[in-house]
Amino acid sequence: MEIINIKNLNKSFGKNEVLKGFNLSLVTPGIISILGPNGSGKTTLIKSILGMVIPNSGDIYVNDINIKNNWNYRSLIGYMPQIANFPENLTVKELFNMIKDLQGGLGDEKPFVDLFKLSAHLNKKLGNLSGGTKQKVNFTLTFINDKPIYILDEPITGLDPIALIQVKKILKQEKEKGKTILITTHIMSLVEELSDMIIFLLDGKIYFKGTIKELKEKYTENNMEQALAKIFLNNTTNN
């Protein structure tokens, strides 16, 4: 069974073609980093998978479910946005309870509250939290329920070094459980440490899909960033 299967996806905003005949098949669980410069189509791709953007044409399957006019598949996915817009008048504890109620009363935030030292913040209003603490809350909400697929958009933005260590530990543990974790990030050290596969987008198309080792070998570079830069320069120069 293909975890995610995207067939000939096209999406335009006005005259701007963002995804162009996009095809992607993911059959193996693990951590997949989706990379590319700003405007390459990463956000549109993620939002299309989540059903937040409706493509002009093409099909998306999640665990063999065609997501078109079928929203039940969303229960399979935990999503962490880059910037979470929390209701500022709610406390952290109230937010956790609200999310659990919306998801049928399931979920347990306590392991993450302990891990991120959030107990002192549970009765604070979300509008009074620092950016880093909000990001810890954001991460906790994403993993409060067990899902087979997680999509994380810049998940380590604003985190302190200790929290970053904990986040990487959690991601490795979830990977070992057989989860599929899609990450968009500009932090190349995170990509190199965690990724089983990288997908590099440019102008709405995939220009590389494979392991970091395969990337370096294909572009004869010892450095991953240099190999990615070579893809970018080769294809923007020729266009």
Summary of the structure (lengths in Angstrom):
residues: 239
radius of gyration: 18.5
end to end distance: 36.7
largest distance: 56.0
contacts: 698
relative contact order: 0.17
helix: 40%
strand: 26%
